[in-house]
């Protein structure tokens, strides 16, 4: 009987040693900040003022219309966008803007080359800690905080934007207040 117990104990010990020295089960990979930012941002967003923003892998579009025919407030823009571990870079290529009582102002930058769009090239050293940086028309919004629930971006003029994993976002102006938006379609 003693011999049987010893053999059982030795076999258990060997099994434990082998299980500890065996290569670990495939570890769960951490999602990068770049991938989280792109995944959480992509889609159609409805902002609190009724305007829309659309983010894709490489572009960002905004449509805002308010007022009436006597005093229209119109803003439409298209930008190239690039997500990075340090933040999000965007470069506006088309803008149509009319403030109430003002003239219609347009802006267009040619990003076409040989019948195709020239991809946005960024300088990742331009992501500045806790602030946005604008260089050569490219706005670099830097990541200031990352959790499993949200990513906090530093935008221009001391403003912040908190992008949540659940499809909501909060724009946090430096002067106070919060303006929420919700993703109504993701892709």
C-alpha positions as CSV (number, residue, x, y, z in Angstrom):
1,X,0.0,0.0,0.0
2,X,2.8,2.4,0.9
3,X,4.4,1.7,-2.4
4,X,1.2,2.6,-4.2
5,X,0.9,5.9,-2.3
6,X,4.6,6.7,-3.2
7,X,4.1,6.0,-6.8
8,X,0.9,8.1,-6.9
9,X,2.7,11.0,-5.1
10,X,5.6,10.7,-7.6
11,X,3.3,10.7,-10.5
12,X,1.4,13.8,-9.1
13,X,4.7,15.5,-8.5
14,X,5.9,14.8,-12.1
15,X,2.6,16.0,-13.5
16,X,2.9,19.2,-11.5
17,X,6.5,19.8,-12.7
18,X,5.5,19.1,-16.3
19,X,2.5,21.4,-16.1
20,X,4.6,24.2,-14.7
21,X,7.3,23.9,-17.2
22,X,5.1,23.5,-20.2
23,X,4.7,26.6,-22.4
24,X,1.8,28.7,-21.1
25,X,-1.5,28.6,-22.9
26,X,-1.6,31.4,-25.5
27,X,-1.6,34.6,-23.6
28,X,-4.4,37.1,-24.2
29,X,-2.9,39.8,-26.3
30,X,-3.2,43.4,-25.2
31,X,-4.9,45.7,-27.6
32,X,-2.6,48.6,-28.5
33,X,-3.6,52.2,-27.9
34,X,-3.7,52.8,-31.6
35,X,-6.1,49.9,-32.2
36,X,-8.3,51.0,-29.3
37,X,-8.4,54.6,-30.5
38,X,-9.3,53.5,-34.0
39,X,-11.9,51.0,-33.0
40,X,-13.6,53.2,-30.4
41,X,-13.6,56.2,-32.8
42,X,-14.7,54.7,-36.1
43,X,-18.4,55.1,-36.9
44,X,-21.1,57.7,-37.3
45,X,-21.4,60.1,-34.3
46,X,-24.3,62.3,-33.3
47,X,-23.2,65.3,-31.4
48,X,-25.3,67.1,-28.8
49,X,-25.9,70.1,-31.2
50,X,-27.4,67.8,-33.8
51,X,-24.3,67.8,-36.0
52,X,-22.7,64.6,-37.3
53,X,-19.2,63.4,-37.4
54,X,-18.0,60.3,-39.3
55,X,-14.7,58.6,-38.7
56,X,-13.2,55.9,-40.9
57,X,-9.7,54.3,-40.8
58,X,-8.3,57.2,-42.8
59,X,-10.9,60.0,-42.8
60,X,-13.0,62.3,-40.6
61,X,-16.1,64.1,-41.9
62,X,-18.2,66.7,-40.1
63,X,-21.6,68.1,-41.1
64,X,-23.3,70.8,-39.0
65,X,-26.2,73.0,-40.1
66,X,-28.3,75.3,-37.9
67,X,-30.0,78.6,-38.1
68,X,-32.3,79.5,-41.0
69,X,-32.0,81.0,-44.4
70,X,-31.6,84.5,-43.0
71,X,-28.8,83.6,-40.7
72,X,-27.4,80.2,-41.6
73,X,-24.7,78.5,-39.5
74,X,-23.1,75.9,-41.8
75,X,-19.9,73.9,-41.3
76,X,-18.9,70.9,-43.5
77,X,-15.4,69.5,-43.4
78,X,-13.4,66.6,-44.5
79,X,-10.0,65.6,-43.1
80,X,-7.5,62.9,-43.4
81,X,-6.9,61.1,-40.1
82,X,-4.2,58.8,-38.8
83,X,-4.3,56.9,-35.5
84,X,-1.1,56.3,-33.6
85,X,0.0,55.0,-30.2
86,X,0.6,58.6,-29.1
87,X,-2.6,60.0,-30.4
88,X,-4.6,61.0,-33.4
89,X,-3.4,63.2,-36.2
90,X,-5.7,65.0,-38.6
91,X,-5.3,67.3,-41.6
92,X,-8.3,69.2,-43.0
93,X,-8.6,69.0,-46.8
94,X,-12.0,70.5,-47.4
95,X,-14.0,73.1,-45.4
96,X,-17.2,75.0,-46.2
97,X,-18.1,77.5,-43.4
98,X,-20.7,80.2,-43.1
99,X,-21.3,81.9,-39.8
100,X,-24.6,83.8,-39.2
101,X,-24.4,87.1,-41.1
102,X,-21.1,86.1,-42.7
103,X,-19.9,85.1,-46.2
104,X,-19.5,81.5,-47.3
105,X,-15.8,80.6,-46.9
106,X,-14.3,77.6,-48.5
107,X,-11.0,75.8,-48.2
108,X,-9.6,73.0,-50.3
109,X,-6.2,71.4,-50.2
110,X,-5.2,69.1,-53.1
111,X,-4.4,65.7,-51.8
112,X,-4.6,63.9,-55.1
113,X,-1.7,62.5,-57.0
114,X,-1.9,60.3,-60.0
115,X,-5.6,59.9,-59.7
116,X,-5.4,58.7,-56.1
117,X,-5.3,60.3,-52.7
118,X,-1.9,60.9,-51.2
119,X,-1.9,59.2,-47.7
120,X,-1.4,61.4,-44.7
121,X,2.2,61.2,-43.5
122,X,2.8,62.2,-39.9
123,X,5.8,63.0,-37.8
124,X,5.2,61.1,-34.6
125,X,7.7,63.3,-32.7
126,X,5.0,66.1,-33.0
127,X,2.7,64.5,-30.5
128,X,3.3,66.7,-27.5
129,X,2.5,65.5,-24.0
130,X,-0.8,66.9,-22.6
131,X,-1.4,69.3,-25.5
132,X,-2.2,69.4,-29.2
133,X,0.4,70.5,-31.7
134,X,-0.2,72.0,-35.1
135,X,2.5,71.6,-37.7
136,X,2.2,72.0,-41.5
137,X,-1.6,72.0,-41.2
138,X,-1.7,68.7,-39.3
139,X,-3.3,68.7,-35.9
140,X,-1.7,66.2,-33.4
141,X,-4.1,65.4,-30.6
142,X,-2.0,63.5,-28.0
143,X,-3.1,60.7,-25.7
144,X,-2.9,61.8,-22.0
145,X,-4.6,58.8,-20.3
146,X,-5.7,55.3,-21.3
147,X,-7.9,52.9,-19.3
148,X,-10.0,49.9,-20.3
149,X,-13.0,52.3,-20.3
150,X,-11.7,55.4,-22.1
151,X,-8.9,57.2,-23.8
152,X,-8.4,60.9,-23.0
153,X,-7.0,63.1,-25.8
154,X,-5.5,66.6,-25.4
155,X,-6.9,68.7,-28.1
156,X,-6.3,72.4,-29.0
157,X,-6.7,75.4,-26.7
158,X,-6.5,73.2,-23.5
159,X,-9.6,71.3,-24.4
160,X,-9.8,67.5,-23.9
161,X,-11.9,64.7,-25.4
162,X,-12.7,61.5,-23.6
163,X,-13.6,58.7,-25.9
164,X,-15.3,55.8,-24.2
165,X,-15.3,52.1,-25.2
166,X,-19.1,52.0,-25.0
167,X,-19.6,54.3,-28.0
168,X,-19.9,57.7,-26.2
169,X,-17.5,60.6,-26.0
170,X,-17.3,63.8,-24.0
171,X,-15.8,67.0,-25.2
172,X,-14.3,68.8,-22.3
173,X,-13.6,72.5,-23.0
174,X,-10.8,74.1,-21.0
175,X,-13.3,76.7,-19.7
176,X,-15.5,74.1,-18.2
177,X,-18.6,72.1,-19.2
178,X,-19.1,68.8,-21.0
179,X,-20.6,68.1,-24.4
180,X,-21.5,64.5,-25.1
181,X,-21.8,62.6,-28.4
182,X,-22.9,59.1,-29.1
183,X,-21.9,56.7,-31.8
184,X,-25.1,55.7,-33.7
185,X,-23.4,53.4,-36.2
186,X,-20.0,51.6,-36.0
187,X,-18.0,49.9,-38.7
